[in-house]
């Protein structure tokens, strides 16, 4: 049972992180939706293949990044006693989860500085995504999703720290897959209900509840570590 806890936590954090996704990715989803052929906009059956392709590409990038970070965690674990390495990595992951909760709840925005650092990478990737517009096929939507997955995001970066703590490339990839699946309902809904969902997730109460729950996951991770 305990072996599934990190994946379950990642899935739930992805769901709770919808309050951040609406602000961070809502504009992208809206732009991509309005970039579809005019006859396809507003028709769920026509939009669904594009939405699924975007998100398949995005989650694939998460899984790749998770495998890289998990492999890095495995290398770090070989440089120190295994038990100590597990405690250190879990401790760092727990602290980042608490920072994420504070960020989602609007109490302390320190994690935003991490996103700003990631913007340096995004500056190099963003022109590539722009060249793929306008979207005319699900195949092109998949390619845009692969680029979109590297967008600077404190939520994603927090989960990548957890992927380091997973201790192997396979487990890191699995953790990011669970997280990506958790974000999927929110981002699929945004394609069809962008306005209503954005209003809901801007609610301070909703953001504080989500932030508080993510902080609980962080404290639980620290408890597991120490």
N, C-alpha and C positions, 0 to 999 in steps of 0.2 A: 504493500500500500504506500509506504513512505517513498518508494522509488518513483511513484507517479506524482508526488506532491509538486515538484518543480514545474512539471508540464501543466498540471491543473492550475497552479498559480499563474503561469504565463498566459494561459487561456483566459483566465478571469481578469488579469491585468489588461489584456488586450480589449476585453469587453468594456471594462471601466474606463479605459483610456479614450473611449469614444468622445468624451467631453473635450479632449485635447484634439482628437482627429478632426472634429467638426471645424475648429478654428484653424488648424494647421493645414489640413488637406481639403477642407470644404471648397475653397476657392479653386483648387486644382480640379476637383471633381466637377464643379460647375462649368469651368472653362472647357474641360474635355467633353462634357455633355453637350454644350452649345456648339462645340466644334464638329459634332456628328452631322451627317447629311440631314438637311431640314426635314425630310419626310420621315426620318427615324426618331426624331426628338419627341418625347412624350409617349411613345409607344413602347411599352415594357418588353414585348416580345422582340422588338427590333433592337432595343438598347441593351438587353441582357447579355448577348454575346460580347459586346464591347466592354461592359462593366466587368464581366468575368475575366476577360483577357487582361484588362488593366490590373486587376487584383492578383491574377495568377503571376504576372510579371513581377509585381511588387513583392509578393510573398516569396517568390523564387530568389529575389535579391536578399531578402531577410535570411532565408535558409543558408545561402552561400556565405553571408557575413557571419551567421551563427557558427557555421563549420570552421571558418577561419579563427574566430575568437575562441571556440572550444578547443581547437588544436593548440592555440597559444596557451590556454589554461593547462593543457596536458604537459606542455614544455615547462611551464612555470612550476608545476607540481613535481617535476623531476629534479628541480634545483634545491628543494628543501624536503624535510620529512613529510610524508603524505598527509598525516593527520593535521600537522601545522598548516600545510598548504590549503587543505580543505577549509579549515577555520578562517584563515586569512581571506580566501576568495569569497566564502559565504558572508563574512563580515562586511567586506566591501560591497557585495551585492545588496545586502540588507540596508546599508547606509544609503546607497543610490536609490533604493526603493522608497525609503523615507523621504529623500529629497524630491523624488517624483511625486509622492503624495502631497508634499507641501506646495509643489509647483502646480499640480492639477487643482488643488483647493484655492490657489491664489494667495497663500500665506507667505511664501518666500520663493522668489523667482531665480534663485542661484543657478538652477539647471538650465535656464535660458542662456547663460554664458557658454555652456557646453554646445548648445545649438549654434551659437555665433561662431565658435571655433570650427564646427563642421561645415559652415558656409563656405570656407575656403575650398573644400572638395567640391561642393555643389556648384561653385562658379565655373568649374571645368566641365561638369556634366550637363548643366542646364542648357547650354547651346546645342548639345547633341539631342536632347529631348525636343527642343524647339524645331529642329530640322525635320522631325517626324510628324509635325503638324501640317495640315489638318489631318484628322483621323479619318481614313476612308475604308479601313478593313480591320477585323479583329486581330489579324497578324501584326498590323502596325500598332494597335492598341497594346498588344503584348510587349512590344519593344519599348513603348513609352512607359509601361508599368515597370519594366526592368530598370529603367533610369530613375523613375519615381521612388523606387525602393531605397535609394541612397540620399533622399532628401534629408537635410539636417533635422533631427527630431529628438528631443530629450527623452521621450517615451521609448523610442527604439534604442537609443544609446544605453538607457538603463537596463533594458532587457539584454543587450549585448554584453554588459558587465556580468549579468547572470549567466550568459552563455559561457563566459570565461570560467565561472565557478562550476559549470557542468563537468569539466574535467576531460572532455574528449571532443573531437570534431563531430562525431555522430550525435552525441548528446546535445552539443551546442546547436547543431542543425535542427534537431527534434524540438528543442526548446523554442527556437525562433519560429518553427512551423506552427507550434501550438499558439504562440503569441499572434502570429499573422492570421490564423484562423479566428482568433478572438476578435481581431479588429475588423474582420470581413463583414459581419452584419451591419455595423455602423456605416462603413464606406459604401456598401451596396445600397443601403437606404438613402444615403446622401445623393446618389445619382437620380433617385426618383422623388425624394422628399427633402431636397436640400434646404429650402427655406424654413419649413416647420422644425426640422431636426436642429438647424443652427440656432433657432430661437430657444429651443429646449435646453441645449447644451451651454448656452450663455447664462442660464439661470445660476446665480451664486449658490443656491441651495444644492442643486444637482452637482455642481463642481466640488463643493465641500464634502458631500457624501462620498463621491468617487475618490477624492483625495484622501479622506479619512480611512476608507477601506484599503486603499493601496498602502497607506502607512502601516496599517495592521499587518499586511503581508510582509512589509519590511521588518517590523519588530519580530514577527514570527521567524523570519530568516535569520535574524541576529540570535534569537533564542536557540535555533538549530545549530548555529555556529559555536556558541559559547555555553 
